Amino acid sequence: MTEQPTSFERPETGVDPAESRGALVRTSTPSTAHSTPPHTPGGGTALPAQARAGDTPSTPGTTAPSGPSKEPPVIVGNGPEHSQPSVAAEPDTHRPRPVPEAIPPQPGTEQPSSSAERRTGQSVQPGRPTPMRRDGDRLRFVGAATRRIARGIDLDEIVMGLCRATVPTFSDAILVYLRDPLPVGDERPTGPVVLRLRRTDRIPEERDSENGFLPAQQQPEPTELSELSSLTAELCEVRPGGALAEVLRGVRPVFADAPAARAALPELLGDDGQLIIPDGQRAILAPLRGRRRVIGAAVFLRRPERLAFEPDDLLVAAQLATHSALGIDKAVLYGREAYIADELQRTMLPETLPRPTGVRLASRYLPAAETARVGGDWYDAIPLPGSRVALVVGDVMGHSMTSAAIMGQLRTTAQTLAGLDLPPQEVLHHLDEQAQRLGTDRMATCLYAVYDPVSHRITIANAGHPPPVLLHLGGRAEVLRVPAGAPIGVGGVDFEAVELDAPAGATLLLYTDGLVESRLRDVWTGIEQLREKLAATAQLTGPDHPPPLEALCDEVLDMLGPGDRDDDIALLAARFDGIAPSDVAYWFLEPEDAAPGRARRLARRALARWGLEELSDSVELLVSEVVTNAVRYASRPVTLRLLRTDVLRCEVGDDVPQLPRLRQARATDEGGRGLYLVNRLARRWGATRLSTGKVVWFELNRG
């Protein structure tokens, strides 16, 4: 039998470095090549003796010196690989376990020197990471490292996991290069392959000139080497057919002193990057290959005073590179999916809220979790004719891509129905029909409210949604009594609308059930907690000042506990300012030829009462043009209304549903120039179809 060396000790002679087991070194001499293996009294053959730290490899056919140890000598021969140990030859079965890798020796104990130290003349400094001693150490390291890499979800976590797993256990430093930009899935990148230095990591040293990667005489000026990136190129373009391209195409890790790597590293690291590469087998260049293509490279470095890498370390580097590359591939795919989900949710929800007259708005949206960023909750604020505004909050079952797609369809349908100025109950009825067309299992809840700032009234219809909460100016919060109704998608049900007072200074809060319902509380308990939270927040600002809308939304979300995020949350807050009666002028005009002249006189008087005489010429001209177009086709009285807010708004309504269109009049046309004048002089203008006709409006700045 022969003595079994440790993984980093190569026998002097007769050793096959490619031996996969590394457990037996079968050498023979002419005198013992055909000898019979020694047998134990029980008939078995002896197993190879486990090498101990400090033992010297024995010569086949001799006995290992016992030294000061009291154990009997071990006879070494050419026994079979699976021979059994002799009881007489191995009386003491207790073996001291080798010191684990990267664990410093215990104080007060003397560590015997290894054969590798005697062979190389280099010693491992106390307290520094020690090389892996056997194949079992490598397997344990690879298992722990891959688990750490696999814990990462995004790109930075995986790259950091690779760096932290290898430094200082496997190497003293690492450089990770990744393609820029990283390809996603089956994409075929166009243009040259560019590698960018993504991350570096190293063992910190007080003086790099003494214990750095470079000998002291090769240290660059200044001698302090604080960052590896200071000596390496940040970007590297891989030349087709070049040395680096050939190494990356080969996929297998190579030592830095190999001919292929010797030509590839200057291309990767730059001209000064060669200074950080130690002599000997102390650097490994490992390509990072994902599922379909090479996505980067990693360089593992060891300091000159540390033992060099071994051929088996190439397998370790290959495993680390493979697991890291596959993890990076998945992280890029996950990042793309998260980006698509965020973009989908962002486009489904309003990018910005409108600023309708007489009401201020604020909103919040929270997904159920970071891993489920899309859902079926939505909110909307839609300006309506007559300075009114529609407030919508809805919730489609589930929080998936399908729920988000259905939510987008329902939201678009609601916007279209709101543009027709249908009553709230009619809007919910048509939404119910649309949900049934989408599928039999498409269920949703929705609350639709229309606020009129002139009358200070709000009309609400509900389809199975939690009731809104109204916070009054004095600090009292009440849950509005709105008929619940059936959810959208049930079909064959009627929806009922109620009209309530909306006093100036009050705040209406619309929300989805994710805010008030969870596994820890039922929906009505959550609604009561929400009401109490609003009342307590209003007390902080006093009875005469309502709380700011943005701060109020943040305070409402703060009521959520750690276990309360079971569903998406959509929140819409509306502060009712209203329009004072003194700022409104309203008239009925008979559809006759004298109507435009009368409209000009009424508008002039209203402007004089408001102190806006400087706008009289523009207002009279535009009112005359719009009223003339209305009375030409109307069969019922025409309405004229002026609103004084931050702007001056004029609205003319008639019973004709056809909307006017802006067109360029020809030189021979007698008409067709009225809307052209409105378009040139007004701040903005528009026309909205109503169930009883249409409204044409325009706005002018008050100066």
Secondary structure, 3 states (H helix, E strand, C coil): CCCECCCCCCCCCCCCCCCCCCCCCCCCCCCCCCCCCCECCCCCECCCCECCCCCCCCCCCCECCCCCCCCCCCECCCCCCCCCCCCCCCCCCCCCCCCCCCCCCCCCCCCCCCHHHHHHCCCCCCCCCCCCCCHHHHHHHHHHHHHHHHCCCCHHHHHHHHHHHHCCCCCCEEEEEEECCCCCCCCCCCCCEEEEEEEEEECCCCCHHHHCCCCHHHCCCCCCCCCHHHCCCCEEEECCCCHHHHHHHHCCCEECCCHHHHHHHHHHHCCHHHHHCCCCCCEEEEEEECCCCEEEEEEEECCCCCCCCCHHHHHHHHHHHHHHHHHHHHHHHHHHHHHHHHHHHHHHCCCCCCCCCCEEEEEEEECCECCECCCCEEEEEEECHHHCEEEEEEEECCCCHHHHHHHHHHHHHHHHHHHCCCCHHHHHHHHHHHHHHHCCCCCEEEEEEEEECCCCEEEEEEECCCCCEEECCCCCEEECCCCCCCCECCCCCCCCEEEEECCCCCEEEEECHHHCCECCECHHHHHHHHHHHHHHHHHHHCCCCCCCHHHHHHHHHCCCCCCCCCCCEEEEEEEECCCCHHHEEEEEECCCCCHHHHHHHHHHHHHHHHCCHHHHHHHHHHHHHHHHHHHHHCCCCEEEEEEECCEEEEEEEECCCCCCCCCCCCCCCCCCCHHHHHHHHCCEEEEEEECCEEEEEEEEECC
